[in-house]
Structures are given as structure tokens and as C-alpha cells.
Amino acid sequence: MSESELSVSEQQQIRLEKLDELNRLGVAPYAYNFQVSHLAEDVRKNDSYITATPDEPGEAVRVSLAGRIMTRRIMGKASFFTIQDSSGTIQVYLRRDDIGVELYNDVFKKLVDIGDFVGIKGFVFKTRTGETTIHTEEFTFLTKTVRPLPTPKEVVNEEGETVTYDAFADKELRYRQRYVDLVVNPDVKDTFVKRTRMVQAMRNFMNSRGYLEVETPILQPVYGGASARPFVTHHNALDMQLYLRIANELYLKRLIVGGFDGVYEFSKDFRNEGLSRFHNPEFTQVELYVAYKDYIWMMEFMEKMVEHVAITLHNSTQVKVGDHIIDFKSPWPRLPMYEAIERETGYDLSGKNRDEIMEIAKSLQIHTEKSMGKGKLIDEIFGEFVEPKLIQPTFITDYPVEMSPLAKKHRTKAGLVERFEAICNGKEIANAFSELNDPVDQRNRFEEQAKLRSAGDEEAMSVDEDFLRSIEYGMPPTAGIGIGIDRLAMIMTNSESIRDVLFFPLMRPDQRS
């Protein structure tokens, strides 16, 4: 019976027996260390390592690599296998005469499995087929795996087509077992490498302009900075209720009050909301606040920064996302919110009160609830009819004041605030304001939010007295922005779901037996 026909539990039992045998033979199944000199990719790309005569290497460059065995082909006294390290895979040639009869026959042939970690030392040559290969002179066993990898198998069918079986392709299982996904689907690693490079590019962009990276509290006595339901926890020693932050905005503004001209933070935020292709309750955003600037300046800053990110990752301002080619070359289009809604629905919402907008929403077959205020209703209409159609990066500007309790009133348009959202590929990727620094106006806005909470809106903000006190000491004119790292990473890596750009997304309890 082949290994593929055995159940996982049977295969595990066989591997546990091999583990016992390794211990009996005195071969350490879990080594403490191994000196690595090269990565697989380094060796593959450097022809100067290759010796012309593999049987007489002479002064050939010796290399030392370690990794996980992914395939193997035993041919009596010699074998070929591949190892996979953090850079990729490389073929290895192993002979009984080089490493000894016992190590080859009793350990490698009988007790080593696909998935085990080994260390090899030797020299590099090319096979007759031109494949770069390491000729092993020393073989060290490093780690015994007791659970088999779900390794895919390729078979050529009667029509001559290559068919893959047993691929680790189940999306949910891949999210739950990302550690396995990274091993058997190497392209997944590229997504996360790009995500890290994206964050580094943004950090470098902000650092180069003199802005200071800071840290602010995750546990907060009063949550604020966004409209969302928080996660609630309890501090035993202080006997007080605390909240996981939904945003870091109000703390960063306190630092502007304190005298910093520009501060930013890549923050983990937490919102007690549902799961979807675009939402994870734990997510990452970067927020930046710059004194003496406004939202117009911030639009220019953001489009230049994201353009820089695209070029860093793709050597182009153009990025393929699904069936679209998205171009991040600045400047991006700018469109007032009411104008955008009227263009798609035929309704001009400017000057309308809450009840009038409620009737319009109902006529558009938008789901409504009695607790919805004017801002919530407008947001629902925009999200249904406008946002999904904005594929190329676009700034939606000049929001109703009811939607923006932390934004400054528009300098020329009554009833609006100086706010923009950047929409791309049908979803918001950033939110920014000319920040409200009038403490009287801010208190009034918080109190309006409190009324909405009393009416049943669980996402309305609370009154933060300490933040109000801080801006009573005076906050200079300030521009602020929050950029969703996960959503931007989805676009920059051409990923369909937010879970594709999170190593360990939150999942429902596994119901499988």
C-alpha cells in the first residue's frame, strides 16, 4: 500500500515508529543547530560555484544548506532529492559511498520522509539535463516530522494533460493552517514578502519627510477615532473596563497638541464586526498627522506615496488586479460625494434632511433602520451605488458633517466637512480630514454622537473628555489620514480576499471532524 493510500493517523504512527528507531540508532531526531553558508537561490543563480568535474571536485567551492525534503528519488546506491529553504528549492545528489553505508541505508533510505529537515554540505555541479545540483559530502539529520505534508502529485492522463491530485487547495484549510500553506504553495510567500516591502516603502516615504513613528495605547479607557463597535475587556488590578482600540487617531492628535509636527503609527486596530472578503475584526492601518496642513495637501501626499509603493513593488505605476489594470500615477481624480451620488442615482442629497434622505434610501431599496441618522443613510447609499464602481484610484471629497464627527467644517460649503476617502478597486483604502481643532465644535459633535448611541446606533462615538481637554490647550491646523494596510496589500498583491494577505485571519470554529 502506498503512503497516499494510508490515513493520516496511520502515516503518523509509521513516522513515530521511525522516530523511535532514530533514537535507538543514536541519530538525534531534533538537532540543536546547523551552520548554513548559502541559500538555495544563491547557489542556483551563481554559476561560479559550479565545478566542471563532479567526480573530482578538487578546489570546488563548498556550500552548506539546510531545508525541508520535498521530493526524493532513490536509485539503489545513489539518490536524488530536493530541499526547500526560505529562498526556494534545489536538487541534491546523495551517494552511499560518500556518507557511509549505515547513514545511507539505515537512515536516509528507511527513516527519512518527505517533510523532514536535513543539512547538507558539498559542492555544486550540473547534471546532464542542466539542473544545478549539490553533490553531498556530509549529510546531517535535523528534524523528524511526525505529520505528513499534503504534497500534490502530477499525473499525465490519457489525453496527455498533466493533472494535479491532492493539492492543498481548500481555501479555508489553507487559512487555518497557513504554516502548511506556506510550505506546499510557495507562491503564497511572495504575497507576504510584497506586503512587508509595501509597508517598508511607506515607512521610508514618511521617514524621508521627517515624520516620527510612534506607538500609542491599544488598551483604551475610552474608544474613539472611528464609528465602530469595540471589543471590551477588564483590567483586574485596576478593576476597570477597557476597550481594544478601534483607531489611534485621538492619541496621535494629542501628540500634535504636544508639539510634534508630524507623527505616524502602523497600528493594529480591532472592531467588533462581521467577517467578509474585505473585513477582519483585527486589521492594520497606518495613521499620519501633520501640523499646519489640510486635506488638499494630504491628497497630494497620499497619491504620491501610493504611486511610490506601486513603483517599488512593480517597477510601474500600473498594477494588475483581477481583470483590471489599475494605474496609481498621480494626480488621481477628485469627486465631491454628493455629485458622485447624484451621478449614479439621479438624486441630489444636498440640503435634504434626515427624513427626506430616509425616503430616498427606501425608494432605492436600501435597507434602513429607525436608528439610522442622516450620515449613516448617506453612507449606505454611497456604499451601494457609488463605491463599487470606482475601480481606478479616486478621491471622494466634501462629506456631510453628519458623517464626519472629527473633521473640520468646510471653509466654503455649508453643511459639509473637509474630508476625503480614497476609493480603489471598489473599496475605501484611506480616510482623511482637515482635522477639527475647535474644542467647542468638537464637543457638540461628540454630543450628537452620544444622541445617536442613545437611539440605538452601537457604532456612534463616545465623548472623550481627555481628548477634548487636550485640544482646549490648542491644536494647530492639522491634516490627518488613515490608510488600510490590508486592503492596499490586497490590491498590490492581486489578492481576492483580505484573508489572503493576513498570515492568520480570524476564522469561525472548525466544525470538521
C-alpha positions as CSV (number, residue, x, y, z in Angstrom):
1,M,0.0,0.0,0.0
2,S,1.4,3.4,-1.0
3,E,1.7,6.3,1.5
4,S,-1.0,8.2,-0.3
5,E,-3.5,5.4,0.4
6,L,-2.8,5.4,4.2
7,S,-4.8,7.6,6.5
8,V,-3.1,10.5,8.2
9,S,-3.2,8.7,11.5
10,E,-1.6,5.6,10.0
11,Q,1.1,7.7,8.4
12,Q,1.7,9.4,11.7
13,Q,2.1,6.1,13.5
14,I,4.6,4.9,11.0
15,R,6.6,8.2,11.4
16,L,6.5,7.9,15.2
17,E,8.0,4.4,14.8
18,K,10.7,5.8,12.6
19,L,11.3,8.5,15.3
20,D,11.9,5.7,17.9
21,E,14.3,3.9,15.5
22,L,16.3,7.1,15.0
23,N,16.7,7.4,18.8
24,R,17.7,3.7,19.0
25,L,20.4,4.2,16.4
26,G,21.7,7.2,18.2
27,V,20.7,9.7,15.5
28,A,19.4,12.9,17.1
29,P,15.9,13.4,15.5
30,Y,15.8,17.1,16.6
31,A,19.2,18.8,16.2
32,Y,20.2,21.9,18.1
33,N,21.7,23.8,15.2
34,F,23.4,23.6,11.8
35,Q,25.8,26.0,10.1
36,V,24.3,27.3,6.9
37,S,26.5,29.1,4.4
38,H,24.2,29.6,1.4
39,L,20.6,29.7,0.4
40,A,19.2,27.6,-2.5
41,E,18.5,30.7,-4.6
42,D,22.1,31.9,-4.1
43,V,23.5,28.6,-5.4
44,R,21.1,28.4,-8.4
45,K,22.0,31.9,-9.6
46,N,25.7,31.8,-9.2
47,D,27.4,29.7,-11.9
48,S,30.9,30.4,-10.3
49,Y,30.1,27.8,-7.7
50,I,29.8,25.0,-10.3
51,T,32.6,22.6,-10.7
52,A,33.2,21.1,-14.2
53,T,34.1,17.6,-12.8
54,P,31.7,16.4,-10.2
55,D,33.6,13.2,-9.5
56,E,36.8,15.1,-8.9
57,P,35.8,18.4,-7.3
58,G,39.2,19.4,-6.2
59,E,39.2,23.0,-5.2
60,A,35.4,23.5,-5.9
61,V,33.5,25.9,-3.6
62,R,31.9,24.0,-0.8
63,V,28.4,25.0,0.3
64,S,26.3,24.2,3.3
65,L,22.5,24.3,3.1
66,A,19.6,23.2,5.2
67,G,15.9,22.7,4.4
68,R,12.9,20.5,4.2
69,I,12.9,17.5,1.9
70,M,10.2,18.0,-0.7
71,T,10.8,15.1,-3.2
72,R,13.1,12.2,-3.4
73,R,14.1,9.5,-5.9
74,I,16.1,6.6,-4.6
75,M,18.2,4.6,-7.1
76,G,20.0,1.9,-5.1
77,K,23.4,3.2,-4.1
78,A,22.6,6.8,-5.0
79,S,19.6,9.1,-4.7
80,F,18.3,12.5,-5.8
81,F,16.1,14.7,-3.6
82,T,15.1,18.3,-3.4
83,I,15.3,20.5,-0.3
84,Q,13.3,23.7,0.2
85,D,14.6,26.6,2.3
86,S,13.3,30.1,2.7
87,S,14.5,31.1,-0.8
88,G,13.2,28.1,-2.8
89,T,14.3,24.6,-3.8
90,I,17.4,22.9,-5.1
91,Q,18.3,19.4,-6.1
92,V,20.7,17.3,-4.1
93,Y,22.7,14.2,-5.1
94,L,23.5,11.7,-2.4
95,R,25.7,8.6,-2.7
96,R,26.2,5.8,-0.2
97,D,29.9,5.8,-0.8
98,D,30.1,9.5,0.3
99,I,28.2,9.4,3.5
100,G,28.6,5.8,4.6
101,V,26.6,2.6,4.4
102,E,24.7,2.9,7.7
103,L,23.7,6.5,7.3
104,Y,22.6,5.9,3.7
105,N,20.9,2.5,4.0
106,D,19.6,2.6,7.6
107,V,18.7,6.3,8.0
108,F,18.2,8.0,4.6
109,K,16.5,5.2,2.8
110,K,14.4,3.8,5.7
111,L,13.8,6.5,8.2
112,V,13.8,9.8,6.2
113,D,10.4,11.1,4.9
114,I,9.3,14.0,2.7
115,G,8.9,16.9,5.0
116,D,11.9,16.1,7.2
117,F,14.6,18.7,7.7
118,V,18.2,17.8,6.8
119,G,21.5,19.6,6.4
120,I,23.9,19.0,3.6
121,K,27.5,20.0,2.8
122,G,29.1,19.5,-0.6
123,F,29.9,21.1,-3.9
124,V,27.8,22.2,-6.9
125,F,27.6,20.7,-10.3
126,K,25.2,20.5,-13.2
127,T,23.5,17.2,-14.3
128,R,23.4,16.1,-17.9
129,T,20.0,17.8,-18.1
130,G,21.5,21.0,-17.0
131,E,20.0,21.2,-13.5
132,T,22.1,22.8,-10.8
133,T,22.7,20.1,-8.1
134,I,24.6,19.8,-4.9
135,H,26.8,16.7,-4.5
136,T,26.6,15.8,-0.9
137,E,29.8,15.1,1.1
138,E,28.2,15.4,4.5
139,F,24.6,14.6,5.5
140,T,23.0,15.7,8.8
141,F,19.6,14.8,10.0
142,L,17.9,17.8,11.6
143,T,14.2,17.4,12.3
144,K,11.8,14.4,12.1
145,T,8.3,15.4,11.0
146,V,5.6,13.2,12.5
147,R,2.7,14.6,10.4
148,P,2.9,14.2,6.6
149,L,2.7,17.2,4.3
150,P,-0.2,17.3,1.8
151,T,2.1,17.0,-1.1
152,P,0.4,17.3,-4.6
153,K,1.1,14.7,-7.3
154,E,1.1,15.3,-11.0
155,V,-0.1,12.6,-13.4
156,V,-0.3,12.7,-17.2
157,N,-3.7,11.4,-18.3
158,E,-4.6,9.6,-21.5
159,E,-5.1,12.8,-23.3
160,G,-1.5,13.9,-22.5
161,E,-2.7,16.5,-20.0
162,T,-1.0,17.0,-16.7
163,V,-3.5,16.6,-13.8
164,T,-2.7,17.5,-10.2
165,Y,-4.0,15.4,-7.3
166,D,-4.0,16.1,-3.6
167,A,-3.2,19.8,-4.0
168,F,-3.5,21.8,-0.8
169,A,-6.1,24.0,-2.4
170,D,-9.0,24.2,0.1
171,K,-9.1,27.9,0.9
172,E,-10.5,27.6,4.4
173,L,-8.0,24.9,5.3
174,R,-5.2,27.0,3.9
175,Y,-6.2,29.9,6.1
176,R,-6.4,27.7,9.2
177,Q,-3.1,26.0,8.5
178,R,-1.1,28.8,7.0
179,Y,2.1,27.1,8.1
180,V,1.3,24.2,5.7
181,D,0.1,26.6,3.0
182,L,3.5,28.4,3.0
183,V,5.3,25.1,2.6
184,V,3.4,23.5,-0.2
185,N,2.2,26.6,-2.0
186,P,5.4,28.7,-2.3
187,D,3.8,31.5,-4.2
188,V,1.9,32.4,-1.1
189,K,5.1,33.6,0.5
190,D,5.6,36.1,-2.3
191,T,2.3,37.8,-1.2
192,F,3.6,38.4,2.3
193,V,7.0,39.5,1.1
194,K,5.3,42.1,-1.0
195,R,3.2,43.2,1.9
196,T,6.2,43.7,4.0
197,R,8.0,45.6,1.2
198,M,4.9,47.8,0.8
199,V,5.0,48.7,4.5
200,Q,8.7,49.4,4.3
201,A,8.2,51.7,1.3
202,M,5.5,53.7,3.1
203,R,7.7,53.9,6.2
204,N,10.7,55.1,4.2
205,F,8.5,57.6,2.4
206,M,7.3,59.2,5.6
207,N,10.6,59.0,7.4
208,S,12.3,60.8,4.4
209,R,10.0,63.7,5.1
210,G,10.9,63.9,8.7
211,Y,7.8,62.4,10.3
212,L,8.2,60.4,13.5
213,E,7.0,56.9,14.0
214,V,5.4,56.5,17.4
215,E,3.4,54.0,19.5
216,T,0.0,54.7,21.2
217,P,-2.1,52.5,23.6
218,I,-4.0,49.5,22.3
219,L,-6.0,49.3,25.6
220,Q,-8.0,52.4,26.0
221,P,-10.4,53.6,28.7
222,V,-12.5,55.4,26.1
223,Y,-12.6,54.2,22.5
224,G,-12.8,56.7,19.6
225,G,-11.5,57.9,16.3
226,A,-13.9,55.9,14.2
227,S,-17.5,54.7,14.0
228,A,-17.4,51.0,15.1
229,R,-18.2,48.7,17.9
230,P,-15.3,47.8,20.2
231,F,-14.1,44.7,21.9
232,V,-14.4,45.0,25.7
233,T,-12.1,43.7,28.3
234,H,-11.5,44.1,32.0
235,H,-8.4,45.1,33.9
236,N,-8.4,43.2,37.2
237,A,-5.8,45.1,39.2
238,L,-7.5,48.5,38.4
239,D,-11.0,47.0,38.3
240,M,-11.9,49.0,35.2
241,Q,-13.4,48.3,31.9
242,L,-11.1,48.8,28.9
243,Y,-11.5,48.7,25.1
244,L,-9.3,47.4,22.4
245,R,-8.7,50.4,20.2
246,I,-10.8,50.9,17.1
247,A,-8.4,53.6,15.9
248,N,-5.4,55.5,17.2
249,E,-6.5,58.9,15.9
250,L,-7.2,60.7,19.1
251,Y,-3.9,59.7,20.7
252,L,-1.9,60.9,17.7
253,K,-3.7,64.2,17.8
254,R,-2.7,64.6,21.4
255,L,0.9,64.3,20.2
256,I,0.3,67.1,17.7
257,V,-1.0,69.2,20.7
258,G,2.2,68.3,22.5
259,G,4.3,69.9,19.8
260,F,5.2,67.2,17.2
261,D,4.8,68.5,13.7
262,G,4.3,65.0,12.1
263,V,3.6,61.6,13.7
264,Y,2.5,58.3,12.3
265,E,1.9,54.8,13.5
266,F,1.3,51.4,11.9
267,S,-1.4,50.2,14.3
268,K,-3.3,47.0,15.0
269,D,-6.9,48.0,15.4
270,F,-9.9,46.0,16.5
271,R,-13.5,46.4,15.5
272,N,-16.3,44.0,16.7
273,E,-17.8,43.5,13.3
274,G,-18.6,40.6,10.9
275,L,-16.2,38.8,8.6
276,S,-16.2,39.3,4.9
277,R,-13.9,39.4,1.9
278,F,-12.9,43.0,3.0
279,H,-13.2,42.8,6.8
280,N,-11.3,41.1,9.5
281,P,-12.0,42.2,13.1
282,E,-8.3,42.6,13.7
283,F,-6.7,44.8,11.0
284,T,-3.7,47.1,10.3
285,Q,-3.7,50.7,9.3
286,V,-1.2,53.5,9.2
287,E,-2.4,56.9,10.5
288,L,-0.4,60.1,9.8
289,Y,-1.0,63.5,11.3
290,V,0.9,66.6,10.0
291,A,0.6,70.0,11.6
292,Y,-0.1,73.2,9.5
293,K,-1.5,71.1,6.6
294,D,-5.0,70.5,5.3
295,Y,-6.9,67.7,3.4
296,I,-5.9,69.1,0.0
297,W,-2.2,68.8,0.9
298,M,-2.9,65.3,2.2
299,M,-4.5,64.2,-1.1
300,E,-1.3,65.1,-2.9
301,F,0.8,63.4,-0.2
302,M,-1.2,60.1,-0.4
303,E,-1.3,59.8,-4.2
304,K,2.5,60.3,-4.3
305,M,3.1,57.8,-1.6
306,V,1.0,55.1,-3.1
307,E,2.5,55.8,-6.5
308,H,5.9,55.3,-4.9
309,V,4.7,52.0,-3.4
310,A,3.5,50.7,-6.8
311,I,6.8,51.5,-8.4
312,T,8.7,49.9,-5.6
313,L,6.8,46.7,-5.9
314,H,6.0,46.5,-9.6
315,N,8.5,48.9,-11.3
316,S,5.4,50.6,-12.7
317,T,2.5,52.7,-11.6
318,Q,0.2,50.1,-13.2
319,V,-0.9,47.1,-11.2
320,K,-3.0,44.2,-12.4
321,V,-5.9,43.5,-10.1
322,G,-8.3,40.8,-11.3
323,D,-9.5,41.8,-14.7
324,H,-8.4,45.4,-14.3
325,I,-5.2,47.3,-14.8
326,I,-5.1,50.0,-12.0
327,D,-2.9,53.0,-12.6
328,F,-1.7,54.8,-9.5
329,K,0.1,57.6,-11.4
330,S,-0.7,60.9,-9.7
331,P,-2.8,63.0,-9.8
332,W,-5.9,61.0,-9.1
333,P,-9.5,62.2,-9.9
334,R,-11.3,64.1,-7.3
335,L,-15.1,64.0,-7.0
336,P,-17.4,65.6,-4.3
337,M,-19.6,63.0,-2.5
338,Y,-23.0,64.5,-3.4
339,E,-22.0,64.8,-7.0
340,A,-20.9,61.2,-7.1
341,I,-24.2,60.0,-5.6
342,E,-26.3,62.1,-8.0
343,R,-24.4,60.8,-10.9
344,E,-25.2,57.2,-10.0
345,T,-28.7,57.5,-8.5
346,G,-30.2,60.7,-10.0
347,Y,-30.8,62.1,-6.5
348,D,-29.3,65.3,-5.2
349,L,-29.0,64.9,-1.5
350,S,-27.6,68.3,-0.8
351,G,-29.8,70.3,1.6
352,K,-32.0,67.3,2.4
353,N,-32.9,66.5,6.0
354,R,-32.7,63.1,7.6
355,D,-36.4,62.1,6.9
356,E,-36.1,63.1,3.2
357,I,-32.9,61.0,2.8
358,M,-34.7,58.1,4.5
359,E,-37.4,58.2,1.9
360,I,-34.9,58.4,-0.9
361,A,-33.0,55.4,0.6
362,K,-36.2,53.4,0.7
363,S,-37.0,54.3,-2.9
364,L,-33.5,53.0,-3.8
365,Q,-34.4,49.8,-1.9
366,I,-31.6,50.4,0.7
367,H,-32.1,48.5,3.9
368,T,-32.9,51.1,6.6
369,E,-33.5,51.1,10.3
370,K,-35.1,53.7,12.6
371,S,-31.8,54.2,14.5
372,M,-30.0,55.4,11.3
373,G,-29.1,59.0,11.3
374,K,-28.6,61.2,8.2
375,G,-24.9,60.3,7.9
376,K,-25.5,56.6,8.2
377,L,-28.2,56.7,5.5
378,I,-25.9,58.7,3.1
379,D,-23.1,56.2,3.7
380,E,-25.4,53.3,2.9
381,I,-26.5,54.9,-0.4
382,F,-22.9,55.7,-1.3
383,G,-21.7,52.2,-0.5
384,E,-24.4,50.6,-2.6
385,F,-24.4,52.7,-5.7
386,V,-21.1,54.6,-5.9
387,E,-18.2,52.8,-4.2
388,P,-18.3,49.5,-6.1
389,K,-18.0,51.4,-9.4
390,L,-14.8,53.3,-8.5
391,I,-12.0,51.0,-9.8
392,Q,-9.3,53.5,-10.6
393,P,-8.0,55.4,-7.5
394,T,-10.4,58.3,-6.9
395,F,-10.7,60.8,-4.1
396,I,-14.3,61.3,-2.9
397,T,-14.4,64.7,-1.2
398,D,-16.5,67.1,0.9
399,Y,-18.6,64.8,3.1
400,P,-21.7,65.8,5.0
401,V,-20.9,67.0,8.6
402,E,-23.2,64.2,10.0
403,M,-20.8,61.6,8.6
404,S,-17.6,63.1,10.0
405,P,-17.6,64.0,13.7
406,L,-13.8,64.5,13.7
407,A,-13.4,66.6,10.5
408,K,-13.2,70.4,10.2
409,K,-16.2,72.2,8.7
410,H,-15.7,73.1,5.0
411,R,-14.3,76.6,4.6
412,T,-16.8,77.5,1.8
413,K,-19.6,74.9,1.7
414,A,-22.1,74.9,4.4
415,G,-23.1,71.6,5.9
416,L,-20.0,69.8,4.6
417,V,-16.6,69.0,6.1
418,E,-13.1,68.9,4.6
419,R,-12.8,65.1,4.3
420,F,-11.8,62.7,1.6
421,E,-11.8,59.0,1.2
422,A,-9.6,57.3,-1.4
423,I,-11.5,54.6,-3.2
424,C,-9.8,51.9,-5.4
425,N,-11.0,48.7,-6.8
426,G,-14.4,49.3,-5.4
427,K,-13.4,49.8,-1.8
428,E,-12.2,52.5,0.5
429,I,-8.5,52.3,1.2
430,A,-8.0,55.6,3.1
431,N,-9.9,58.2,5.0
432,A,-8.6,61.7,5.7
433,F,-9.6,65.1,7.1
434,S,-8.6,68.6,7.7
435,E,-8.8,67.8,11.4
436,L,-11.3,69.5,13.7
437,N,-9.4,71.6,16.2
438,D,-12.2,73.8,17.6
439,P,-12.9,72.3,21.1
440,V,-16.4,73.8,21.3
441,D,-17.4,72.4,17.9
442,Q,-15.8,69.0,18.8
443,R,-17.8,68.7,22.0
444,N,-21.0,69.5,20.1
445,R,-20.1,66.8,17.6
446,F,-19.4,64.2,20.3
447,E,-22.7,65.1,22.0
448,E,-24.6,64.5,18.7
449,Q,-22.8,61.1,18.5
450,A,-24.0,60.4,22.1
451,K,-27.6,61.0,21.0
452,L,-27.2,58.5,18.2
453,R,-25.9,56.0,20.6
454,S,-28.9,56.6,22.8
455,A,-31.1,56.0,19.8
456,G,-29.5,52.6,19.2
457,D,-26.5,53.3,16.9
458,E,-23.9,51.0,18.5
459,E,-21.2,52.4,16.2
460,A,-21.5,56.0,17.3
461,M,-18.6,57.6,19.1
462,S,-18.3,58.2,22.8
463,V,-17.4,61.5,24.5
464,D,-13.7,61.6,25.2
465,E,-13.2,64.2,27.9
466,D,-9.4,63.9,28.0
467,F,-9.2,64.4,24.2
468,L,-11.4,67.5,24.5
469,R,-9.2,68.8,27.2
470,S,-6.1,68.3,25.0
471,I,-7.4,70.4,22.1
472,E,-8.6,73.0,24.6
473,Y,-4.9,73.6,25.2
474,G,-4.7,74.3,21.4
475,M,-4.1,72.1,18.4
476,P,-2.6,73.7,15.3
477,P,-4.2,73.3,11.9
478,T,-3.6,69.6,11.1
479,A,-4.2,67.1,8.3
480,G,-4.7,63.5,9.2
481,I,-5.1,60.3,7.3
482,G,-5.7,56.6,7.9
483,I,-4.7,54.1,5.2
484,G,-5.9,50.5,5.4
485,I,-2.8,48.3,5.0
486,D,-4.7,45.1,4.5
487,R,-6.9,46.5,1.7
488,L,-3.9,48.2,0.0
489,A,-2.0,44.9,0.2
490,M,-4.9,43.1,-1.5
491,I,-4.6,45.5,-4.4
492,M,-0.8,45.5,-4.6
493,T,-0.7,41.6,-4.5
494,N,-3.7,41.0,-6.7
495,S,-5.5,39.1,-3.8
496,E,-9.2,38.4,-3.8
497,S,-9.7,38.3,0.0
498,I,-8.3,40.1,3.0
499,R,-7.6,36.7,4.4
500,D,-5.1,36.2,1.5
501,V,-2.9,39.0,2.9
502,L,-3.2,38.0,6.6
503,F,-0.9,35.3,7.9
504,F,-3.5,34.1,10.5
505,P,-7.0,35.6,9.8
506,L,-9.7,35.1,12.3
507,M,-11.8,32.0,11.5
508,R,-15.0,30.5,12.8
509,P,-14.5,27.4,15.0
510,D,-13.6,24.5,12.8
511,Q,-16.7,22.2,12.5
512,R,-14.9,19.5,10.6
513,S,-14.3,16.2,12.4
